[in-house]
Amino acid sequence: MPSTTLTPTGCNSLVWAAGHDWSHATAPIAAAGQTLVHTFVDKRVHDSYWTQSVGTPTRLGTPVTVRDTVPINDRWTLAAVEIVAS
């Protein structure tokens, strides 16, 4: 299952992530408290691409894990970023 953790540098930041499953054209399912913002399933090449966000603002130094419950046994990449509050 795709998963990555980051430690925010500030409070009230947003956390977004981008993922790629290159094993199967399977639509991902975000973990509870997270939202899929956009998904593209390309059945021609058997890949899936998505962006997702975490629903709660961050607290300084408290790790945030971005996770999906599907895909399970596929090869994937998932990168998360902190969008710092102004």
PDB file of N, CA, C and O in Angstrom:
ATOM      1  N   MET A   1       0.838  -1.173   0.000  1.00  0.00           N
ATOM      2  CA  MET A   1       0.000   0.000   0.000  1.00  0.00           C
ATOM      3  C   MET A   1       0.885   1.240   0.000  1.00  0.00           C
ATOM      4  O   MET A   1       1.839   1.325   0.774  1.00  0.00           O
ATOM      5  N   PRO A   2       0.579   2.180  -0.849  1.00  0.00           N
ATOM      6  CA  PRO A   2       1.365   3.413  -0.882  1.00  0.00           C
ATOM      7  C   PRO A   2       1.272   4.171   0.444  1.00  0.00           C
ATOM      8  O   PRO A   2       0.194   4.330   1.018  1.00  0.00           O
ATOM      9  N   SER A   3       2.422   4.629   0.906  1.00  0.00           N
ATOM     10  CA  SER A   3       2.486   5.358   2.155  1.00  0.00           C
ATOM     11  C   SER A   3       3.790   6.139   2.217  1.00  0.00           C
ATOM     12  O   SER A   3       4.836   5.646   1.795  1.00  0.00           O
ATOM     13  N   THR A   4       3.728   7.358   2.744  1.00  0.00           N
ATOM     14  CA  THR A   4       4.925   8.146   2.993  1.00  0.00           C
ATOM     15  C   THR A   4       4.641   9.075   4.160  1.00  0.00           C
ATOM     16  O   THR A   4       3.495   9.460   4.395  1.00  0.00           O
ATOM     17  N   THR A   5       5.687   9.431   4.888  1.00  0.00           N
ATOM     18  CA  THR A   5       5.544  10.283   6.060  1.00  0.00           C
ATOM     19  C   THR A   5       6.462  11.489   5.943  1.00  0.00           C
ATOM     20  O   THR A   5       7.606  11.367   5.506  1.00  0.00           O
ATOM     21  N   LEU A   6       5.960  12.648   6.334  1.00  0.00           N
ATOM     22  CA  LEU A   6       6.811  13.832   6.409  1.00  0.00           C
ATOM     23  C   LEU A   6       6.572  14.520   7.745  1.00  0.00           C
ATOM     24  O   LEU A   6       5.509  14.389   8.352  1.00  0.00           O
ATOM     25  N   THR A   7       7.584  15.253   8.188  1.00  0.00           N
ATOM     26  CA  THR A   7       7.472  16.021   9.421  1.00  0.00           C
ATOM     27  C   THR A   7       7.387  17.490   9.049  1.00  0.00           C
ATOM     28  O   THR A   7       8.353  18.045   8.525  1.00  0.00           O
ATOM     29  N   PRO A   8       6.252  18.136   9.307  1.00  0.00           N
ATOM     30  CA  PRO A   8       6.068  19.521   8.890  1.00  0.00           C
ATOM     31  C   PRO A   8       6.971  20.492   9.651  1.00  0.00           C
ATOM     32  O   PRO A   8       7.337  20.265  10.805  1.00  0.00           O
ATOM     33  N   THR A   9       7.311  21.563   8.973  1.00  0.00           N
ATOM     34  CA  THR A   9       8.169  22.595   9.547  1.00  0.00           C
ATOM     35  C   THR A   9       7.365  23.733  10.164  1.00  0.00           C
ATOM     36  O   THR A   9       7.932  24.661  10.741  1.00  0.00           O
ATOM     37  N   GLY A  10       6.043  23.657  10.039  1.00  0.00           N
ATOM     38  CA  GLY A  10       5.200  24.720  10.583  1.00  0.00           C
ATOM     39  C   GLY A  10       3.823  24.216  10.959  1.00  0.00           C
ATOM     40  O   GLY A  10       3.452  23.078  10.671  1.00  0.00           O
ATOM     41  N   CYS A  11       3.072  25.095  11.612  1.00  0.00           N
ATOM     42  CA  CYS A  11       1.684  24.794  11.987  1.00  0.00           C
ATOM     43  C   CYS A  11       0.736  25.249  10.886  1.00  0.00           C
ATOM     44  O   CYS A  11       1.024  26.186  10.141  1.00  0.00           O
ATOM     45  N   ASN A  12      -0.389  24.574  10.801  1.00  0.00           N
ATOM     46  CA  ASN A  12      -1.467  24.914   9.870  1.00  0.00           C
ATOM     47  C   ASN A  12      -1.075  24.813   8.400  1.00  0.00           C
ATOM     48  O   ASN A  12      -1.690  25.458   7.550  1.00  0.00           O
ATOM     49  N   SER A  13      -0.061  24.014   8.094  1.00  0.00           N
ATOM     50  CA  SER A  13       0.303  23.760   6.705  1.00  0.00           C
ATOM     51  C   SER A  13      -0.654  22.738   6.118  1.00  0.00           C
ATOM     52  O   SER A  13      -1.352  22.033   6.848  1.00  0.00           O
ATOM     53  N   LEU A  14      -0.682  22.663   4.806  1.00  0.00           N
ATOM     54  CA  LEU A  14      -1.428  21.620   4.110  1.00  0.00           C
ATOM     55  C   LEU A  14      -0.432  20.560   3.646  1.00  0.00           C
ATOM     56  O   LEU A  14       0.729  20.868   3.377  1.00  0.00           O
ATOM     57  N   VAL A  15      -0.885  19.322   3.554  1.00  0.00           N
ATOM     58  CA  VAL A  15      -0.045  18.248   3.025  1.00  0.00           C
ATOM     59  C   VAL A  15      -0.754  17.654   1.816  1.00  0.00           C
ATOM     60  O   VAL A  15      -1.894  17.198   1.905  1.00  0.00           O
ATOM     61  N   TRP A  16      -0.058  17.668   0.688  1.00  0.00           N
ATOM     62  CA  TRP A  16      -0.552  17.078  -0.556  1.00  0.00           C
ATOM     63  C   TRP A  16       0.456  16.041  -1.020  1.00  0.00           C
ATOM     64  O   TRP A  16       1.629  16.088  -0.650  1.00  0.00           O
ATOM     65  N   ALA A  17      -0.013  15.103  -1.834  1.00  0.00           N
ATOM     66  CA  ALA A  17       0.871  14.064  -2.349  1.00  0.00           C
ATOM     67  C   ALA A  17       0.484  13.710  -3.784  1.00  0.00           C
ATOM     68  O   ALA A  17      -0.649  13.926  -4.216  1.00  0.00           O
ATOM     69  N   ALA A  18       1.452  13.166  -4.501  1.00  0.00           N
ATOM     70  CA  ALA A  18       1.229  12.674  -5.865  1.00  0.00           C
ATOM     71  C   ALA A  18       1.727  11.243  -5.920  1.00  0.00           C
ATOM     72  O   ALA A  18       2.812  10.930  -5.430  1.00  0.00           O
ATOM     73  N   GLY A  19       0.916  10.371  -6.529  1.00  0.00           N
ATOM     74  CA  GLY A  19       1.271   8.959  -6.603  1.00  0.00           C
ATOM     75  C   GLY A  19       1.209   8.408  -8.010  1.00  0.00           C
ATOM     76  O   GLY A  19       0.548   8.959  -8.890  1.00  0.00           O
ATOM     77  N   HIS A  20       1.922   7.294  -8.202  1.00  0.00           N
ATOM     78  CA  HIS A  20       1.960   6.596  -9.486  1.00  0.00           C
ATOM     79  C   HIS A  20       2.055   5.100  -9.205  1.00  0.00           C
ATOM     80  O   HIS A  20       2.971   4.649  -8.517  1.00  0.00           O
ATOM     81  N   ASP A  21       1.121   4.345  -9.732  1.00  0.00           N
ATOM     82  CA  ASP A  21       1.123   2.877  -9.662  1.00  0.00           C
ATOM     83  C   ASP A  21       1.428   2.380 -11.062  1.00  0.00           C
ATOM     84  O   ASP A  21       0.619   2.565 -11.971  1.00  0.00           O
ATOM     85  N   TRP A  22       2.583   1.750 -11.254  1.00  0.00           N
ATOM     86  CA  TRP A  22       2.950   1.302 -12.592  1.00  0.00           C
ATOM     87  C   TRP A  22       2.780  -0.206 -12.780  1.00  0.00           C
ATOM     88  O   TRP A  22       3.273  -0.772 -13.756  1.00  0.00           O
ATOM     89  N   SER A  23       2.084  -0.854 -11.846  1.00  0.00           N
ATOM     90  CA  SER A  23       1.819  -2.284 -11.990  1.00  0.00           C
ATOM     91  C   SER A  23       0.472  -2.575 -12.648  1.00  0.00           C
ATOM     92  O   SER A  23       0.372  -3.433 -13.524  1.00  0.00           O
ATOM     93  N   HIS A  24      -0.557  -1.854 -12.218  1.00  0.00           N
ATOM     94  CA  HIS A  24      -1.915  -2.099 -12.711  1.00  0.00           C
ATOM     95  C   HIS A  24      -2.673  -0.786 -12.852  1.00  0.00           C
ATOM     96  O   HIS A  24      -2.355   0.202 -12.189  1.00  0.00           O
ATOM     97  N   ALA A  25      -3.648  -0.786 -13.695  1.00  0.00           N
ATOM     98  CA  ALA A  25      -4.533   0.381 -13.840  1.00  0.00           C
ATOM     99  C   ALA A  25      -5.639   0.255 -12.804  1.00  0.00           C
ATOM    100  O   ALA A  25      -6.775  -0.094 -13.128  1.00  0.00           O
ATOM    101  N   THR A  26      -5.293   0.543 -11.560  1.00  0.00           N
ATOM    102  CA  THR A  26      -6.214   0.406 -10.438  1.00  0.00           C
ATOM    103  C   THR A  26      -6.425   1.765  -9.794  1.00  0.00           C
ATOM    104  O   THR A  26      -5.460   2.456  -9.466  1.00  0.00           O
ATOM    105  N   ALA A  27      -7.656   2.145  -9.616  1.00  0.00           N
ATOM    106  CA  ALA A  27      -7.937   3.412  -8.945  1.00  0.00           C
ATOM    107  C   ALA A  27      -7.559   3.308  -7.478  1.00  0.00           C
ATOM    108  O   ALA A  27      -7.977   2.366  -6.806  1.00  0.00           O
ATOM    109  N   PRO A  28      -6.770   4.261  -6.958  1.00  0.00           N
ATOM    110  CA  PRO A  28      -6.392   4.217  -5.550  1.00  0.00           C
ATOM    111  C   PRO A  28      -7.560   4.575  -4.648  1.00  0.00           C
ATOM    112  O   PRO A  28      -8.535   5.184  -5.088  1.00  0.00           O
ATOM    113  N   ILE A  29      -7.451   4.194  -3.390  1.00  0.00           N
ATOM    114  CA  ILE A  29      -8.418   4.570  -2.366  1.00  0.00           C
ATOM    115  C   ILE A  29      -7.631   5.198  -1.230  1.00  0.00           C
ATOM    116  O   ILE A  29      -6.767   4.551  -0.638  1.00  0.00           O
ATOM    117  N   ALA A  30      -7.922   6.449  -0.923  1.00  0.00           N
ATOM    118  CA  ALA A  30      -7.210   7.163   0.133  1.00  0.00           C
ATOM    119  C   ALA A  30      -7.638   6.661   1.506  1.00  0.00           C
ATOM    120  O   ALA A  30      -8.770   6.216   1.697  1.00  0.00           O
ATOM    121  N   ALA A  31      -6.712   6.741   2.457  1.00  0.00           N
ATOM    122  CA  ALA A  31      -7.005   6.368   3.838  1.00  0.00           C
ATOM    123  C   ALA A  31      -7.998   7.351   4.449  1.00  0.00           C
ATOM    124  O   ALA A  31      -8.222   8.435   3.910  1.00  0.00           O
ATOM    125  N   ALA A  32      -8.578   6.973   5.557  1.00  0.00           N
ATOM    126  CA  ALA A  32      -9.539   7.832   6.255  1.00  0.00           C
ATOM    127  C   ALA A  32      -8.901   9.173   6.587  1.00  0.00           C
ATOM    128  O   ALA A  32      -7.745   9.231   7.005  1.00  0.00           O
ATOM    129  N   GLY A  33      -9.659  10.251   6.400  1.00  0.00           N
ATOM    130  CA  GLY A  33      -9.177  11.591   6.688  1.00  0.00           C
ATOM    131  C   GLY A  33      -8.383  12.217   5.559  1.00  0.00           C
ATOM    132  O   GLY A  33      -7.871  13.327   5.698  1.00  0.00           O
ATOM    133  N   GLN A  34      -8.277  11.504   4.430  1.00  0.00           N
ATOM    134  CA  GLN A  34      -7.552  12.007   3.270  1.00  0.00           C
ATOM    135  C   GLN A  34      -8.477  11.963   2.065  1.00  0.00           C
ATOM    136  O   GLN A  34      -9.422  11.176   2.021  1.00  0.00           O
ATOM    137  N   THR A  35      -8.193  12.823   1.084  1.00  0.00           N
ATOM    138  CA  THR A  35      -9.076  12.957  -0.064  1.00  0.00           C
ATOM    139  C   THR A  35      -8.299  12.809  -1.357  1.00  0.00           C
ATOM    140  O   THR A  35      -7.243  13.418  -1.528  1.00  0.00           O
ATOM    141  N   LEU A  36      -8.821  12.002  -2.266  1.00  0.00           N
ATOM    142  CA  LEU A  36      -8.264  11.961  -3.614  1.00  0.00           C
ATOM    143  C   LEU A  36      -8.744  13.210  -4.333  1.00  0.00           C
ATOM    144  O   LEU A  36      -9.948  13.445  -4.438  1.00  0.00           O
ATOM    145  N   VAL A  37      -7.813  14.006  -4.826  1.00  0.00           N
ATOM    146  CA  VAL A  37      -8.151  15.246  -5.513  1.00  0.00           C
ATOM    147  C   VAL A  37      -8.348  14.983  -6.994  1.00  0.00           C
ATOM    148  O   VAL A  37      -9.267  15.518  -7.614  1.00  0.00           O
ATOM    149  N   HIS A  38      -7.479  14.154  -7.557  1.00  0.00           N
ATOM    150  CA  HIS A  38      -7.582  13.804  -8.979  1.00  0.00           C
ATOM    151  C   HIS A  38      -6.975  12.425  -9.183  1.00  0.00           C
ATOM    152  O   HIS A  38      -5.945  12.092  -8.597  1.00  0.00           O
ATOM    153  N   THR A  39      -7.629  11.626 -10.023  1.00  0.00           N
ATOM    154  CA  THR A  39      -7.136  10.290 -10.371  1.00  0.00           C
ATOM    155  C   THR A  39      -7.223  10.110 -11.873  1.00  0.00           C
ATOM    156  O   THR A  39      -8.210  10.490 -12.503  1.00  0.00           O
ATOM    157  N   PHE A  40      -6.172   9.523 -12.442  1.00  0.00           N
ATOM    158  CA  PHE A  40      -6.183   9.168 -13.861  1.00  0.00           C
ATOM    159  C   PHE A  40      -5.740   7.716 -13.976  1.00  0.00           C
ATOM    160  O   PHE A  40      -4.611   7.383 -13.614  1.00  0.00           O
ATOM    161  N   VAL A  41      -6.612   6.851 -14.475  1.00  0.00           N
ATOM    162  CA  VAL A  41      -6.321   5.437 -14.672  1.00  0.00           C
ATOM    163  C   VAL A  41      -6.156   5.212 -16.166  1.00  0.00           C
ATOM    164  O   VAL A  41      -7.108   5.352 -16.934  1.00  0.00           O
ATOM    165  N   ASP A  42      -4.943   4.862 -16.571  1.00  0.00           N
ATOM    166  CA  ASP A  42      -4.622   4.666 -17.991  1.00  0.00           C
ATOM    167  C   ASP A  42      -4.569   3.168 -18.289  1.00  0.00           C
ATOM    168  O   ASP A  42      -3.548   2.519 -18.061  1.00  0.00           O
ATOM    169  N   LYS A  43      -5.663   2.630 -18.793  1.00  0.00           N
ATOM    170  CA  LYS A  43      -5.750   1.194 -19.066  1.00  0.00           C
ATOM    171  C   LYS A  43      -4.901   0.769 -20.254  1.00  0.00           C
ATOM    172  O   LYS A  43      -4.599  -0.415 -20.408  1.00  0.00           O
ATOM    173  N   ARG A  44      -4.508   1.729 -21.102  1.00  0.00           N
ATOM    174  CA  ARG A  44      -3.656   1.372 -22.251  1.00  0.00           C
ATOM    175  C   ARG A  44      -2.275   0.918 -21.807  1.00  0.00           C
ATOM    176  O   ARG A  44      -1.707  -0.006 -22.389  1.00  0.00           O
ATOM    177  N   VAL A  45      -1.734   1.557 -20.783  1.00  0.00           N
ATOM    178  CA  VAL A  45      -0.385   1.216 -20.318  1.00  0.00           C
ATOM    179  C   VAL A  45      -0.392   0.604 -18.919  1.00  0.00           C
ATOM    180  O   VAL A  45       0.667   0.336 -18.351  1.00  0.00           O
ATOM    181  N   HIS A  46      -1.591   0.383 -18.362  1.00  0.00           N
ATOM    182  CA  HIS A  46      -1.754  -0.264 -17.051  1.00  0.00           C
ATOM    183  C   HIS A  46      -1.126   0.542 -15.922  1.00  0.00           C
ATOM    184  O   HIS A  46      -0.469  -0.027 -15.049  1.00  0.00           O
ATOM    185  N   ASP A  47      -1.318   1.861 -15.926  1.00  0.00           N
ATOM    186  CA  ASP A  47      -0.794   2.745 -14.890  1.00  0.00           C
ATOM    187  C   ASP A  47      -1.925   3.562 -14.274  1.00  0.00           C
ATOM    188  O   ASP A  47      -2.971   3.773 -14.887  1.00  0.00           O
ATOM    189  N   SER A  48      -1.685   4.014 -13.051  1.00  0.00           N
ATOM    190  CA  SER A  48      -2.604   4.924 -12.367  1.00  0.00           C
ATOM    191  C   SER A  48      -1.795   6.087 -11.812  1.00  0.00           C
ATOM    192  O   SER A  48      -0.662   5.917 -11.363  1.00  0.00           O
ATOM    193  N   TYR A  49      -2.395   7.265 -11.852  1.00  0.00           N
ATOM    194  CA  TYR A  49      -1.765   8.477 -11.344  1.00  0.00           C
ATOM    195  C   TYR A  49      -2.781   9.192 -10.467  1.00  0.00           C
ATOM    196  O   TYR A  49      -3.974   9.176 -10.771  1.00  0.00           O
ATOM    197  N   TRP A  50      -2.330   9.821  -9.379  1.00  0.00           N
ATOM    198  CA  TRP A  50      -3.277  10.512  -8.536  1.00  0.00           C
ATOM    199  C   TRP A  50      -2.601  11.593  -7.692  1.00  0.00           C
ATOM    200  O   TRP A  50      -1.389  11.587  -7.478  1.00  0.00           O
ATOM    201  N   THR A  51      -3.441  12.524  -7.222  1.00  0.00           N
ATOM    202  CA  THR A  51      -3.046  13.493  -6.204  1.00  0.00           C
ATOM    203  C   THR A  51      -4.047  13.378  -5.069  1.00  0.00           C
ATOM    204  O   THR A  51      -5.222  13.077  -5.279  1.00  0.00           O
ATOM    205  N   GLN A  52      -3.562  13.620  -3.877  1.00  0.00           N
ATOM    206  CA  GLN A  52      -4.435  13.548  -2.723  1.00  0.00           C
ATOM    207  C   GLN A  52      -3.991  14.556  -1.679  1.00  0.00           C
ATOM    208  O   GLN A  52      -2.865  15.051  -1.710  1.00  0.00           O
ATOM    209  N   SER A  53      -4.893  14.853  -0.756  1.00  0.00           N
ATOM    210  CA  SER A  53      -4.579  15.800   0.300  1.00  0.00           C
ATOM    211  C   SER A  53      -5.002  15.221   1.645  1.00  0.00           C
ATOM    212  O   SER A  53      -5.882  14.365   1.733  1.00  0.00           O
ATOM    213  N   VAL A  54      -4.342  15.718   2.689  1.00  0.00           N
ATOM    214  CA  VAL A  54      -4.677  15.338   4.059  1.00  0.00           C
ATOM    215  C   VAL A  54      -5.666  16.367   4.579  1.00  0.00           C
ATOM    216  O   VAL A  54      -5.484  17.565   4.360  1.00  0.00           O
ATOM    217  N   GLY A  55      -6.701  15.921   5.258  1.00  0.00           N
ATOM    218  CA  GLY A  55      -7.808  16.792   5.635  1.00  0.00           C
ATOM    219  C   GLY A  55      -7.555  17.737   6.795  1.00  0.00           C
ATOM    220  O   GLY A  55      -8.293  18.710   6.953  1.00  0.00           O
ATOM    221  N   THR A  56      -6.548  17.491   7.608  1.00  0.00           N
ATOM    222  CA  THR A  56      -6.328  18.347   8.769  1.00  0.00           C
ATOM    223  C   THR A  56      -5.025  19.125   8.629  1.00  0.00           C
ATOM    224  O   THR A  56      -4.038  18.602   8.112  1.00  0.00           O
ATOM    225  N   PRO A  57      -5.020  20.385   9.093  1.00  0.00           N
ATOM    226  CA  PRO A  57      -3.785  21.166   9.066  1.00  0.00           C
ATOM    227  C   PRO A  57      -2.734  20.545   9.993  1.00  0.00           C
ATOM    228  O   PRO A  57      -3.065  19.800  10.916  1.00  0.00           O
ATOM    229  N   THR A  58      -1.491  20.858   9.733  1.00  0.00           N
ATOM    230  CA  THR A  58      -0.395  20.247  10.479  1.00  0.00           C
ATOM    231  C   THR A  58      -0.140  20.955  11.810  1.00  0.00           C
ATOM    232  O   THR A  58      -0.593  22.073  12.059  1.00  0.00           O
ATOM    233  N   ARG A  59       0.619  20.233  12.657  1.00  0.00           N
ATOM    234  CA  ARG A  59       1.177  20.803  13.885  1.00  0.00           C
ATOM    235  C   ARG A  59       2.686  20.665  13.774  1.00  0.00           C
ATOM    236  O   ARG A  59       3.181  19.630  13.329  1.00  0.00           O
ATOM    237  N   LEU A  60       3.411  21.679  14.167  1.00  0.00           N
ATOM    238  CA  LEU A  60       4.859  21.718  14.069  1.00  0.00           C
ATOM    239  C   LEU A  60       5.483  20.453  14.678  1.00  0.00           C
ATOM    240  O   LEU A  60       5.236  20.124  15.838  1.00  0.00           O
ATOM    241  N   GLY A  61       6.287  19.757  13.882  1.00  0.00           N
ATOM    242  CA  GLY A  61       7.030  18.600  14.357  1.00  0.00           C
ATOM    243  C   GLY A  61       6.247  17.314  14.504  1.00  0.00           C
ATOM    244  O   GLY A  61       6.826  16.286  14.856  1.00  0.00           O
ATOM    245  N   THR A  62       4.949  17.336  14.248  1.00  0.00           N
ATOM    246  CA  THR A  62       4.141  16.116  14.360  1.00  0.00           C
ATOM    247  C   THR A  62       4.068  15.444  12.993  1.00  0.00           C
ATOM    248  O   THR A  62       3.483  16.003  12.065  1.00  0.00           O
ATOM    249  N   PRO A  63       4.658  14.243  12.849  1.00  0.00           N
ATOM    250  CA  PRO A  63       4.683  13.581  11.542  1.00  0.00           C
ATOM    251  C   PRO A  63       3.282  13.358  10.962  1.00  0.00           C
ATOM    252  O   PRO A  63       2.327  13.069  11.683  1.00  0.00           O
ATOM    253  N   VAL A  64       3.195  13.499   9.658  1.00  0.00           N
ATOM    254  CA  VAL A  64       1.953  13.284   8.919  1.00  0.00           C
ATOM    255  C   VAL A  64       2.198  12.155   7.924  1.00  0.00           C
ATOM    256  O   VAL A  64       3.147  12.207   7.143  1.00  0.00           O
ATOM    257  N   THR A  65       1.352  11.149   7.952  1.00  0.00           N
ATOM    258  CA  THR A  65       1.478  10.028   7.023  1.00  0.00           C
ATOM    259  C   THR A  65       0.382  10.127   5.967  1.00  0.00           C
ATOM    260  O   THR A  65      -0.804  10.211   6.286  1.00  0.00           O
ATOM    261  N   VAL A  66       0.801  10.115   4.714  1.00  0.00           N
ATOM    262  CA  VAL A  66      -0.124  10.056   3.587  1.00  0.00           C
ATOM    263  C   VAL A  66      -0.186   8.592   3.183  1.00  0.00           C
ATOM    264  O   VAL A  66       0.849   7.955   2.989  1.00  0.00           O
ATOM    265  N   ARG A  67      -1.410   8.050   3.055  1.00  0.00           N
ATOM    266  CA  ARG A  67      -1.532   6.612   2.830  1.00  0.00           C
ATOM    267  C   ARG A  67      -2.746   6.305   1.976  1.00  0.00           C
ATOM    268  O   ARG A  67      -3.748   7.021   1.991  1.00  0.00           O
ATOM    269  N   ASP A  68      -2.624   5.216   1.230  1.00  0.00           N
ATOM    270  CA  ASP A  68      -3.733   4.684   0.446  1.00  0.00           C
ATOM    271  C   ASP A  68      -3.963   3.248   0.860  1.00  0.00           C
ATOM    272  O   ASP A  68      -3.019   2.534   1.201  1.00  0.00           O
ATOM    273  N   THR A  69      -5.232   2.815   0.832  1.00  0.00           N
ATOM    274  CA  THR A  69      -5.548   1.426   1.170  1.00  0.00           C
ATOM    275  C   THR A  69      -5.539   0.521  -0.055  1.00  0.00           C
ATOM    276  O   THR A  69      -5.499  -0.702   0.078  1.00  0.00           O
ATOM    277  N   VAL A  70      -5.576   1.105  -1.235  1.00  0.00           N
ATOM    278  CA  VAL A  70      -5.477   0.403  -2.520  1.00  0.00           C
ATOM    279  C   VAL A  70      -4.618   1.281  -3.410  1.00  0.00           C
ATOM    280  O   VAL A  70      -4.837   2.492  -3.429  1.00  0.00           O
ATOM    281  N   PRO A  71      -3.676   0.761  -4.130  1.00  0.00           N
ATOM    282  CA  PRO A  71      -3.336  -0.629  -4.416  1.00  0.00           C
ATOM    283  C   PRO A  71      -2.609  -1.300  -3.254  1.00  0.00           C
ATOM    284  O   PRO A  71      -2.048  -0.634  -2.384  1.00  0.00           O
ATOM    285  N   ILE A  72      -2.630  -2.634  -3.259  1.00  0.00           N
ATOM    286  CA  ILE A  72      -2.046  -3.386  -2.147  1.00  0.00           C
ATOM    287  C   ILE A  72      -0.660  -3.922  -2.482  1.00  0.00           C
ATOM    288  O   ILE A  72       0.302  -3.562  -1.804  1.00  0.00           O
ATOM    289  N   ASN A  73      -0.523  -4.749  -3.478  1.00  0.00           N
ATOM    290  CA  ASN A  73       0.755  -5.398  -3.766  1.00  0.00           C
ATOM    291  C   ASN A  73       1.430  -4.896  -5.035  1.00  0.00           C
ATOM    292  O   ASN A  73       2.280  -5.586  -5.597  1.00  0.00           O
ATOM    293  N   ASP A  74       1.065  -3.714  -5.489  1.00  0.00           N
ATOM    294  CA  ASP A  74       1.635  -3.162  -6.723  1.00  0.00           C
ATOM    295  C   ASP A  74       2.927  -2.404  -6.433  1.00  0.00           C
ATOM    296  O   ASP A  74       3.246  -2.107  -5.282  1.00  0.00           O
ATOM    297  N   ARG A  75       3.657  -2.101  -7.491  1.00  0.00           N
ATOM    298  CA  ARG A  75       4.813  -1.209  -7.400  1.00  0.00           C
ATOM    299  C   ARG A  75       4.284   0.213  -7.542  1.00  0.00           C
ATOM    300  O   ARG A  75       3.462   0.484  -8.418  1.00  0.00           O
ATOM    301  N   TRP A  76       4.744   1.117  -6.696  1.00  0.00           N
ATOM    302  CA  TRP A  76       4.197   2.465  -6.672  1.00  0.00           C
ATOM    303  C   TRP A  76       5.260   3.458  -6.225  1.00  0.00           C
ATOM    304  O   TRP A  76       6.288   3.085  -5.660  1.00  0.00           O
ATOM    305  N   THR A  77       4.990   4.720  -6.488  1.00  0.00           N
ATOM    306  CA  THR A  77       5.744   5.826  -5.902  1.00  0.00           C
ATOM    307  C   THR A  77       4.729   6.803  -5.325  1.00  0.00           C
ATOM    308  O   THR A  77       3.621   6.947  -5.840  1.00  0.00           O
ATOM    309  N   LEU A  78       5.124   7.470  -4.252  1.00  0.00           N
ATOM    310  CA  LEU A  78       4.250   8.442  -3.601  1.00  0.00           C
ATOM    311  C   LEU A  78       5.150   9.508  -2.977  1.00  0.00           C
ATOM    312  O   LEU A  78       6.007   9.199  -2.149  1.00  0.00           O
ATOM    313  N   ALA A  79       4.953  10.746  -3.375  1.00  0.00           N
ATOM    314  CA  ALA A  79       5.748  11.858  -2.837  1.00  0.00           C
ATOM    315  C   ALA A  79       4.811  12.867  -2.193  1.00  0.00           C
ATOM    316  O   ALA A  79       3.795  13.241  -2.779  1.00  0.00           O
ATOM    317  N   ALA A  80       5.154  13.308  -0.980  1.00  0.00           N
ATOM    318  CA  ALA A  80       4.324  14.271  -0.256  1.00  0.00           C
ATOM    319  C   ALA A  80       5.083  15.587  -0.093  1.00  0.00           C
ATOM    320  O   ALA A  80       6.309  15.610   0.015  1.00  0.00           O
ATOM    321  N   VAL A  81       4.327  16.673  -0.078  1.00  0.00           N
ATOM    322  CA  VAL A  81       4.893  17.999   0.133  1.00  0.00           C
ATOM    323  C   VAL A  81       4.075  18.755   1.171  1.00  0.00           C
ATOM    324  O   VAL A  81       2.876  18.531   1.335  1.00  0.00           O
ATOM    325  N   GLU A  82       4.755  19.651   1.862  1.00  0.00           N
ATOM    326  CA  GLU A  82       4.097  20.542   2.808  1.00  0.00           C
ATOM    327  C   GLU A  82       3.906  21.887   2.140  1.00  0.00           C
ATOM    328  O   GLU A  82       4.861  22.460   1.615  1.00  0.00           O
ATOM    329  N   ILE A  83       2.695  22.395   2.152  1.00  0.00           N
ATOM    330  CA  ILE A  83       2.396  23.724   1.651  1.00  0.00           C
ATOM    331  C   ILE A  83       2.250  24.598   2.890  1.00  0.00           C
ATOM    332  O   ILE A  83       1.233  24.556   3.581  1.00  0.00           O
ATOM    333  N   VAL A  84       3.276  25.385   3.155  1.00  0.00           N
ATOM    334  CA  VAL A  84       3.368  26.149   4.388  1.00  0.00           C
ATOM    335  C   VAL A  84       2.342  27.277   4.413  1.00  0.00           C
ATOM    336  O   VAL A  84       2.134  27.971   3.418  1.00  0.00           O
ATOM    337  N   ALA A  85       1.705  27.446   5.575  1.00  0.00           N
ATOM    338  CA  ALA A  85       0.734  28.523   5.756  1.00  0.00           C
ATOM    339  C   ALA A  85       1.446  29.867   5.721  1.00  0.00           C
ATOM    340  O   ALA A  85       2.595  29.982   6.149  1.00  0.00           O
ATOM    341  N   SER A  86       0.761  30.879   5.211  1.00  0.00           N
ATOM    342  CA  SER A  86       1.406  32.197   5.123  1.00  0.00           C
ATOM    343  C   SER A  86       1.270  32.974   6.404  1.00  0.00           C
ATOM    344  O   SER A  86       1.757  34.101   6.498  1.00  0.00           O
TER     345      SER A  86
END
